[in-house]
């Protein structure tokens, strides 16, 4: 892309004629020209501003004039994506020609440097033409077939989920069937209009490209690089169907973890409701339904967070046990375990989310009206019982340790969540990332276990109710994980597991044939 100074100096005579009357002239340095002074004050780009505003387009001198030797690119379409694409191309130093059915009506929405003309006129000059229109409008371009011979058509369209399921061929393949004399390349459909306006600094940087001709894909890739994006060659045009499915996916890796978290929440919430609300009402006629919105939810959230955190490390334990049993790392894990291992990041982040909500809910507990009434009732009972001091040293220490361990566990979980971000994890080497996610993650599970045990203290089985407290149920899976981790740390198992992961197999022998002059002609090793 040319420098801003070059862009400002291009077509200087035309700018001079626009800003100066016929009987006046500017000096050679442009000091007397108000238009050039105004341009010098506005040299900074306005790519972060909305595209639709005509005032924005005209106020940016980079979008008014472009060098005449710039590569020419065509765009068919005048929608939001076409306008964002034109603005980005102009800002990257390209000469843009836009083909529209009504150029007079749409010209004001595009940068002044972009030439908006009729479609038949727009496709004659550029070699590469972006087709920025819906699939059902492709047939309207049939009259341009002769003019499009030998052109490279870049399909940027996407379909709705229903259309994607009904259509056998991709939009790009359909476009290629309508114009067999053209080369069709699928690209830029995973880039939003906002990313084009704001640039790659504020959106997805990758541009997925597919096509049958390598030369055409290379030219489109060069345009993507010039715009500041990273082109990724996905193969032939047959892969366009998969590329068009990417924008239709709604958090595909989060569905199973979200369902798991929701299922655990419903189970624990129902159990807490029966134990803390329904059972006292049936047995003692105490109305505690006011606990449903806040107290029962706050009791449920840490249970979900604790169990979800243990489920992050349980599949690793199962995988290690299977490798020890098989004596090799080359046997395929069951599909359910393989999917479980792939969803550990999402499960861990949902655990952090529930733990954070638990912390917020806990801070809000003293704000409840019911909490104030309970404090007053306890004070009245103390006065009536003539007690001046109800200090309980054991309870004080228990709560101090309980809260401190909870804060420490949440802090470690926060560190795990931060390092899960791609921008952070990409800056860490493998050892650093493993230390944070594996060692500190397991430490968070251990601290959370002590946090839960301190909460229970001696109250686990002191309650006279039929149902045990919820925290006793949540301890089952985490304690199994911690115990299994401890067993695998034994030298006999740890060394064997390390050898398996380095390629050793239990039932395999490797023969090394030595030279004939060696004392032993053959030697067998089990390494």
C-alpha positions as CSV (number, residue, x, y, z in Angstrom):
1,X,0.0,0.0,0.0
2,X,1.3,3.4,-0.9
3,X,2.2,5.9,1.8
4,X,-0.2,8.6,2.8
5,X,2.1,11.3,1.3
6,X,2.0,9.5,-2.1
7,X,-1.8,9.2,-1.9
8,X,-2.1,12.9,-1.2
9,X,0.2,13.9,-4.0
10,X,-1.5,11.6,-6.6
11,X,-3.5,13.5,-9.2
12,X,-2.4,16.8,-7.8
13,X,-3.7,18.8,-10.7
14,X,-7.2,17.5,-10.2
15,X,-7.1,18.4,-6.5
16,X,-5.8,21.8,-7.3
17,X,-8.6,22.5,-9.8
18,X,-11.2,21.4,-7.2
19,X,-9.9,23.7,-4.4
20,X,-8.7,26.7,-6.3
21,X,-10.7,29.2,-8.4
22,X,-9.7,29.5,-12.1
23,X,-8.1,32.8,-11.6
24,X,-5.9,31.7,-8.6
25,X,-3.2,29.2,-8.2
26,X,-1.5,27.5,-5.2
27,X,2.2,27.8,-4.6
28,X,4.5,24.8,-5.3
29,X,4.4,23.6,-1.7
30,X,0.7,23.8,-1.4
31,X,0.9,26.2,1.6
32,X,-1.7,28.5,0.1
33,X,-4.3,25.8,-0.7
34,X,-6.9,25.4,2.0
35,X,-7.9,22.0,0.7
36,X,-4.4,20.7,1.1
37,X,-4.1,22.2,4.5
38,X,-7.3,20.5,5.5
39,X,-6.0,17.2,4.1
40,X,-2.8,17.5,6.0
41,X,-4.8,17.8,9.3
42,X,-6.8,14.7,8.6
43,X,-4.1,12.3,7.5
44,X,-5.1,9.7,10.1
45,X,-7.4,6.9,8.8
46,X,-11.0,6.6,9.9
47,X,-11.4,2.8,9.4
48,X,-12.8,2.4,12.9
49,X,-15.9,4.5,12.1
50,X,-19.1,3.3,10.6
51,X,-19.0,2.8,6.8
52,X,-22.5,4.0,5.9
53,X,-21.8,7.6,6.7
54,X,-21.0,9.6,3.5
55,X,-19.4,12.3,5.6
56,X,-16.8,9.7,6.8
57,X,-15.9,8.7,3.3
58,X,-15.4,12.2,2.1
59,X,-13.5,13.3,5.2
60,X,-10.7,10.8,4.7
61,X,-8.2,11.9,2.1
62,X,-6.9,8.3,1.8
63,X,-10.3,7.3,0.4
64,X,-10.7,10.1,-2.1
65,X,-7.8,9.6,-4.5
66,X,-5.7,6.5,-5.3
67,X,-2.6,6.0,-7.4
68,X,-3.3,5.3,-11.0
69,X,-0.9,2.4,-11.1
70,X,-2.8,0.4,-8.4
71,X,-4.3,-3.0,-9.1
72,X,-7.9,-2.8,-10.2
73,X,-10.4,-4.9,-8.3
74,X,-14.1,-5.2,-9.2
75,X,-17.1,-5.7,-6.9
76,X,-20.6,-6.8,-8.0
77,X,-23.1,-5.8,-5.3
78,X,-23.9,-2.8,-3.2
79,X,-24.9,-4.3,0.2
80,X,-23.2,-3.8,3.6
81,X,-20.5,-6.3,2.9
82,X,-19.7,-4.8,-0.5
83,X,-19.4,-1.4,1.0
84,X,-17.1,-2.6,3.8
85,X,-15.0,-4.6,1.3
86,X,-14.7,-1.5,-1.0
87,X,-13.6,0.7,1.9
88,X,-11.0,-1.9,3.0
89,X,-9.7,-2.3,-0.5
90,X,-9.4,1.4,-1.1
91,X,-7.6,1.8,2.2
92,X,-5.2,-0.9,1.2
93,X,-4.2,0.9,-2.0
94,X,-6.4,-0.9,-4.6
95,X,-8.4,0.8,-7.4
96,X,-12.0,-0.4,-6.8
97,X,-14.8,-0.5,-9.5
98,X,-18.2,-1.3,-8.1
99,X,-20.9,-2.7,-10.4
100,X,-24.5,-1.8,-9.3
101,X,-27.9,-1.9,-11.0
102,X,-28.6,1.6,-9.8
103,X,-25.2,3.4,-9.5
104,X,-26.7,6.9,-8.9
105,X,-28.6,5.7,-5.8
106,X,-25.7,3.7,-4.3
107,X,-22.7,5.8,-5.2
108,X,-22.9,8.0,-2.1
109,X,-22.6,5.0,0.2
110,X,-19.1,4.0,-1.2
111,X,-15.8,5.8,-0.8
112,X,-15.2,8.6,-3.2
113,X,-12.2,6.8,-4.6
114,X,-14.4,3.8,-5.6
115,X,-15.9,4.1,-9.0
116,X,-19.6,3.1,-9.0
117,X,-21.0,2.3,-12.4
118,X,-23.2,-0.2,-14.1
119,X,-22.4,-3.9,-13.8
120,X,-21.7,-4.4,-17.5
121,X,-19.1,-1.5,-17.4
122,X,-17.6,-2.6,-14.1
123,X,-16.6,-6.2,-15.2
124,X,-14.7,-5.2,-18.3
125,X,-11.5,-3.9,-16.7
126,X,-10.6,-5.9,-13.5
127,X,-9.3,-9.4,-13.6
128,X,-10.5,-10.2,-10.1
129,X,-14.1,-9.6,-9.3
130,X,-15.8,-10.0,-5.9
131,X,-19.3,-11.4,-6.2
132,X,-21.0,-9.8,-3.1
133,X,-24.6,-10.9,-3.6
134,X,-26.9,-13.7,-2.5
135,X,-27.1,-17.0,-4.3
136,X,-30.6,-16.4,-5.7
137,X,-29.2,-13.3,-7.5
138,X,-26.4,-15.1,-9.3
139,X,-28.8,-15.7,-12.3
140,X,-29.1,-12.0,-12.8
141,X,-25.5,-11.9,-14.0
142,X,-26.2,-14.3,-16.9
143,X,-26.2,-11.3,-19.3
144,X,-22.6,-10.7,-18.4
145,X,-21.3,-14.1,-19.4
146,X,-19.4,-12.9,-22.4
147,X,-17.8,-10.1,-20.5
148,X,-16.8,-12.5,-17.6
149,X,-14.8,-14.9,-19.8
150,X,-11.4,-15.6,-18.2
151,X,-12.2,-13.6,-15.1
152,X,-11.5,-14.7,-11.5
153,X,-14.8,-14.6,-9.5
154,X,-14.4,-14.5,-5.7
155,X,-17.5,-15.8,-4.0
156,X,-18.0,-14.2,-0.6
157,X,-21.6,-15.3,0.1
158,X,-23.0,-17.4,2.9
159,X,-26.3,-19.3,3.2
160,X,-28.8,-19.6,6.0
161,X,-28.7,-22.9,8.0
162,X,-31.9,-24.1,6.3
163,X,-30.5,-23.3,2.9
164,X,-27.2,-25.0,3.7
165,X,-28.9,-28.2,4.6
166,X,-31.2,-28.2,1.6
167,X,-28.6,-27.4,-1.1
168,X,-26.3,-30.2,-2.2
169,X,-23.7,-27.9,-3.7
170,X,-22.0,-24.9,-2.2
171,X,-22.7,-21.4,-3.4
172,X,-19.3,-21.2,-5.0
173,X,-19.8,-24.5,-6.9
174,X,-23.2,-23.2,-8.1
175,X,-21.6,-20.0,-9.3
176,X,-18.9,-22.0,-11.1
177,X,-21.6,-24.0,-12.9
178,X,-23.3,-20.8,-14.1
179,X,-20.1,-19.4,-15.5
180,X,-17.9,-22.3,-16.6
181,X,-15.6,-19.9,-18.5
182,X,-14.6,-18.2,-15.2
183,X,-12.4,-19.3,-12.4
184,X,-14.3,-19.3,-9.1
185,X,-12.5,-18.9,-5.8
186,X,-14.3,-19.1,-2.4
187,X,-12.9,-16.6,0.1
188,X,-13.7,-13.9,2.7
189,X,-17.0,-15.4,3.7
190,X,-15.7,-16.0,7.3
191,X,-14.8,-12.3,7.6
192,X,-17.5,-10.1,8.8
193,X,-18.3,-6.6,7.6
194,X,-17.1,-5.2,10.9
195,X,-13.7,-6.9,10.6
196,X,-13.3,-5.4,7.1
197,X,-14.1,-1.9,8.5
198,X,-12.0,-2.1,11.6
199,X,-9.2,-4.1,10.0
200,X,-7.6,-7.4,11.3
201,X,-6.7,-5.8,14.6
202,X,-10.3,-6.1,15.7
203,X,-11.6,-9.3,14.2
204,X,-10.7,-12.7,12.8
205,X,-7.4,-12.5,10.8
206,X,-7.7,-15.7,8.8
207,X,-9.2,-15.8,5.3
208,X,-10.1,-19.3,4.3
209,X,-9.6,-19.8,0.5
210,X,-10.6,-22.7,-1.7
211,X,-10.4,-23.1,-5.5
212,X,-9.4,-25.5,-8.3
213,X,-6.7,-23.3,-9.8
214,X,-3.6,-22.6,-7.8
215,X,-2.7,-19.4,-9.7
216,X,-6.1,-17.8,-9.0
217,X,-5.9,-18.7,-5.3
218,X,-2.5,-17.1,-5.1
219,X,-3.8,-13.9,-6.6
220,X,-6.7,-13.8,-4.1
221,X,-4.2,-14.6,-1.3
222,X,-2.1,-11.6,-2.2
223,X,-5.1,-9.4,-2.0
224,X,-5.9,-10.8,1.4
225,X,-2.3,-10.1,2.6
226,X,-2.4,-6.6,1.3
227,X,-5.6,-6.0,3.3
228,X,-3.8,-7.2,6.5
229,X,-5.3,-10.7,6.7
230,X,-3.8,-14.2,6.8
231,X,-4.8,-16.4,3.8
232,X,-5.3,-20.1,4.5
233,X,-5.5,-22.5,1.5
234,X,-8.2,-25.0,2.3
235,X,-7.9,-27.0,-1.0
236,X,-10.1,-27.4,-4.0
237,X,-13.5,-25.8,-4.6
238,X,-15.2,-28.9,-3.3
239,X,-14.2,-27.8,0.2
240,X,-16.3,-24.6,-0.2
241,X,-19.3,-26.4,1.3
242,X,-17.4,-26.8,4.6
243,X,-16.1,-23.2,4.5
244,X,-19.7,-21.9,4.1
245,X,-20.8,-24.0,7.1
246,X,-18.3,-22.3,9.5
247,X,-20.3,-19.1,9.9
248,X,-23.4,-21.1,10.7
249,X,-21.9,-22.9,13.7
250,X,-23.1,-21.7,17.0
251,X,-20.4,-22.5,19.6
252,X,-20.1,-26.2,18.5
253,X,-17.5,-27.1,21.2
254,X,-19.6,-25.6,23.9
255,X,-22.8,-27.6,23.5
256,X,-21.8,-30.8,25.4
257,X,-20.1,-28.9,28.2
258,X,-23.1,-26.5,28.5
259,X,-25.5,-29.4,28.6
260,X,-23.4,-31.1,31.2
261,X,-23.2,-28.0,33.4
262,X,-27.0,-27.4,33.0
263,X,-27.7,-31.0,33.9
264,X,-25.5,-30.8,37.0
265,X,-27.1,-27.5,38.0
266,X,-30.7,-29.0,37.7
267,X,-29.7,-32.1,39.7
268,X,-28.0,-30.2,42.5
269,X,-30.7,-27.5,42.6
270,X,-33.4,-30.1,42.9
271,X,-31.6,-31.9,45.6
272,X,-30.9,-28.7,47.6
273,X,-34.6,-27.7,47.2
274,X,-35.8,-31.0,48.6
275,X,-33.3,-31.0,51.5
276,X,-33.3,-27.3,52.5
277,X,-36.8,-26.2,51.6
278,X,-39.3,-29.0,51.0
279,X,-38.2,-31.4,53.8
280,X,-38.3,-28.7,56.6
281,X,-41.7,-27.6,55.4
282,X,-43.1,-31.2,55.5
283,X,-41.5,-32.2,58.8
284,X,-41.5,-29.0,60.8
285,X,-44.0,-26.7,58.9
286,X,-41.2,-24.1,58.4
287,X,-41.7,-21.9,55.3
288,X,-38.3,-21.5,53.7
289,X,-39.4,-21.0,50.1
290,X,-37.8,-17.6,50.1
291,X,-34.4,-19.4,49.7
292,X,-35.2,-20.5,46.2
293,X,-33.9,-17.4,44.3
294,X,-30.6,-16.8,46.1
295,X,-29.7,-19.2,48.8
296,X,-30.4,-22.4,47.0
297,X,-28.8,-21.1,43.9
298,X,-25.7,-20.1,45.9
299,X,-25.5,-23.6,47.4
300,X,-25.8,-25.2,43.9
301,X,-23.2,-23.1,42.0
302,X,-20.1,-24.3,44.0
303,X,-21.3,-27.9,43.7
304,X,-21.4,-27.5,39.9
305,X,-18.1,-25.7,39.7
306,X,-16.3,-28.3,41.9
307,X,-17.6,-31.3,40.0
308,X,-16.9,-29.6,36.6
309,X,-13.3,-28.9,37.7
310,X,-12.8,-32.6,38.7
311,X,-14.3,-33.6,35.3
312,X,-11.5,-31.7,33.6
313,X,-8.8,-34.0,35.1
314,X,-10.8,-37.3,35.3
315,X,-10.4,-38.1,31.5
316,X,-6.6,-37.7,31.8
317,X,-6.7,-40.3,34.7
318,X,-8.8,-42.7,32.6
319,X,-6.5,-42.3,29.6
320,X,-3.4,-43.0,31.7
321,X,-5.1,-46.1,33.2
322,X,-5.9,-47.4,29.7
323,X,-2.4,-46.8,28.5
324,X,-1.0,-48.7,31.5
325,X,-3.5,-51.5,30.9
326,X,-2.8,-51.8,27.1
327,X,0.9,-51.2,27.5
328,X,1.0,-48.9,24.5
329,X,0.1,-45.4,23.4
330,X,-0.9,-46.5,19.9
331,X,-4.3,-47.9,20.8
332,X,-7.2,-45.6,20.0
333,X,-9.2,-44.3,22.9
334,X,-13.0,-44.9,22.9
335,X,-14.9,-42.2,21.1
336,X,-16.6,-40.9,24.3
337,X,-13.2,-40.5,26.0
338,X,-11.7,-38.8,23.0
339,X,-14.5,-36.3,22.8
340,X,-14.2,-35.8,26.6
341,X,-10.5,-35.0,26.3
342,X,-11.3,-32.4,23.5
343,X,-13.9,-30.6,25.6
344,X,-11.7,-30.1,28.8
345,X,-11.0,-26.5,28.1
346,X,-14.7,-25.6,27.8
347,X,-15.6,-27.6,30.9
348,X,-12.9,-25.8,32.9
349,X,-14.1,-22.4,31.7
350,X,-17.6,-23.2,32.8
351,X,-16.3,-24.3,36.1
352,X,-14.6,-20.9,36.5
353,X,-17.9,-19.2,35.5
354,X,-19.9,-21.0,38.2
355,X,-17.2,-20.4,40.8
356,X,-17.2,-16.6,39.9
357,X,-21.0,-16.5,40.2
358,X,-20.8,-18.3,43.6
359,X,-18.4,-15.6,44.8
360,X,-20.8,-12.8,43.7
361,X,-23.8,-14.5,45.2
362,X,-21.9,-15.0,48.5
363,X,-21.2,-11.3,48.7
364,X,-24.9,-10.6,48.2
365,X,-26.1,-12.9,51.0
366,X,-25.8,-10.3,53.8
367,X,-27.8,-7.8,51.7
368,X,-30.9,-10.0,51.9
369,X,-33.8,-8.8,54.1
370,X,-34.1,-12.3,55.5
371,X,-30.5,-12.2,56.6
372,X,-31.2,-9.0,58.6
373,X,-34.2,-10.5,60.3
374,X,-32.2,-13.6,61.3
375,X,-29.5,-11.4,62.8
376,X,-32.1,-9.5,64.8
377,X,-33.7,-12.7,66.0
378,X,-30.4,-14.1,67.1
379,X,-29.7,-10.9,69.0
380,X,-33.1,-11.1,70.7
381,X,-32.5,-14.7,71.7
382,X,-29.1,-13.8,73.1
383,X,-30.7,-11.0,75.3
384,X,-33.5,-13.2,76.5
385,X,-31.0,-16.0,77.4
386,X,-28.8,-13.4,79.2
387,X,-25.7,-14.3,77.2
388,X,-23.1,-11.6,76.9
389,X,-20.6,-13.5,74.8
390,X,-21.4,-16.2,72.2
391,X,-17.8,-16.3,70.7
392,X,-17.0,-19.7,69.2
393,X,-13.3,-20.0,68.6
394,X,-13.7,-23.2,66.5
395,X,-16.3,-21.6,64.2
396,X,-14.2,-18.4,63.8
397,X,-11.2,-20.4,62.7
398,X,-13.3,-22.6,60.4
399,X,-14.8,-19.6,58.6
400,X,-11.5,-17.8,58.3
401,X,-9.8,-20.8,56.7
402,X,-12.8,-21.6,54.6
403,X,-13.0,-18.1,53.0
404,X,-9.2,-17.9,52.5
405,X,-9.1,-21.2,50.7
406,X,-12.0,-20.2,48.5
407,X,-10.3,-17.0,47.5
408,X,-7.1,-18.9,46.7
409,X,-9.0,-21.5,44.6
410,X,-10.8,-18.7,42.7
411,X,-7.5,-16.9,42.1
412,X,-5.9,-20.1,40.6
413,X,-9.0,-20.7,38.4
414,X,-8.7,-17.1,37.2
415,X,-5.1,-17.7,36.1
416,X,-6.2,-20.9,34.3
417,X,-9.0,-19.0,32.5
418,X,-6.7,-16.2,31.4
419,X,-4.1,-18.6,30.0
420,X,-6.8,-20.3,28.0
421,X,-7.2,-17.2,25.9
422,X,-5.4,-17.7,22.5
423,X,-3.6,-14.4,22.8
424,X,-2.1,-15.6,26.1
425,X,-1.5,-19.3,25.4
426,X,0.2,-18.5,22.1
427,X,2.8,-16.5,24.0
428,X,3.7,-19.4,26.3
429,X,5.9,-22.3,25.4
430,X,4.7,-25.9,25.9
431,X,6.3,-26.3,29.3
432,X,4.8,-23.1,30.6
433,X,1.4,-23.9,29.3
434,X,1.5,-27.5,30.7
435,X,2.6,-26.2,34.1
436,X,-0.2,-23.7,34.3
437,X,-3.0,-25.9,32.9
438,X,-1.9,-29.2,34.5
439,X,0.1,-28.5,37.7
440,X,-1.7,-25.3,38.8
441,X,-5.1,-26.8,37.6
442,X,-4.6,-29.9,39.8
443,X,-3.5,-27.6,42.6
444,X,-6.8,-25.7,42.2
445,X,-8.7,-29.0,42.6
446,X,-6.8,-29.8,45.8
447,X,-7.4,-26.3,47.2
448,X,-11.1,-26.6,46.3
449,X,-11.3,-29.9,48.1
450,X,-9.8,-28.4,51.3
451,X,-12.2,-25.5,50.8
452,X,-15.2,-27.9,50.7
453,X,-13.9,-30.0,53.6
454,X,-13.4,-26.9,55.7
455,X,-17.0,-25.8,54.9
456,X,-18.3,-29.2,56.1
457,X,-16.0,-29.6,59.1
458,X,-17.8,-31.7,61.6
459,X,-21.3,-31.0,60.2
460,X,-21.2,-33.7,57.5
461,X,-23.2,-36.3,59.5
462,X,-24.3,-34.1,62.5
463,X,-27.5,-33.1,60.8
464,X,-30.6,-35.1,61.8
465,X,-32.2,-34.9,58.3
466,X,-32.5,-38.0,56.2
467,X,-30.6,-36.5,53.2
468,X,-26.8,-35.8,53.6
469,X,-25.5,-32.4,52.8
470,X,-24.7,-31.6,49.2
471,X,-21.0,-31.1,49.7
472,X,-20.6,-34.7,50.8
473,X,-21.9,-35.8,47.4
474,X,-19.6,-33.5,45.5
475,X,-16.5,-34.9,47.2
476,X,-16.8,-38.3,45.5
477,X,-15.4,-37.6,42.0
478,X,-12.7,-35.1,43.1
479,X,-11.4,-37.5,45.7
480,X,-11.2,-40.3,43.1
481,X,-9.2,-38.0,40.8
482,X,-6.8,-36.9,43.6
483,X,-6.3,-40.4,44.8
484,X,-5.7,-41.7,41.2
485,X,-3.2,-38.9,40.6
486,X,-1.4,-39.8,43.8
487,X,-1.2,-43.5,42.8
488,X,0.2,-42.6,39.3
489,X,3.0,-40.6,41.1
490,X,4.4,-43.8,42.5
491,X,7.8,-44.5,40.9
492,X,6.8,-47.9,39.4
493,X,3.8,-46.5,37.6
494,X,5.2,-43.1,36.8
495,X,8.3,-44.5,35.1
496,X,6.2,-47.1,33.2
497,X,3.8,-44.5,32.0
498,X,6.6,-42.2,30.9
499,X,8.1,-45.1,28.8
500,X,4.8,-45.8,27.2
501,X,4.3,-42.2,26.2
502,X,7.8,-42.2,24.6
503,X,6.8,-45.1,22.4
504,X,7.6,-48.3,24.5
505,X,5.1,-51.2,24.0
506,X,4.6,-54.1,26.3
507,X,4.3,-56.9,23.8
508,X,6.8,-55.7,21.2
509,X,10.4,-56.7,20.7
510,X,12.8,-54.9,18.5
511,X,15.7,-56.7,16.8
512,X,19.0,-54.9,16.1
513,X,21.3,-56.7,13.6
514,X,24.9,-56.0,14.4
515,X,28.0,-56.3,12.1
516,X,29.3,-59.8,11.4
517,X,32.6,-59.0,13.1
518,X,30.8,-58.2,16.4
519,X,31.1,-60.9,19.1
520,X,27.3,-61.4,19.1
521,X,25.6,-61.5,15.7
522,X,22.1,-60.7,17.0
523,X,20.8,-59.0,20.0
524,X,17.2,-58.6,21.0
525,X,16.0,-55.6,23.0
526,X,12.7,-54.9,24.7
527,X,13.2,-51.1,24.7
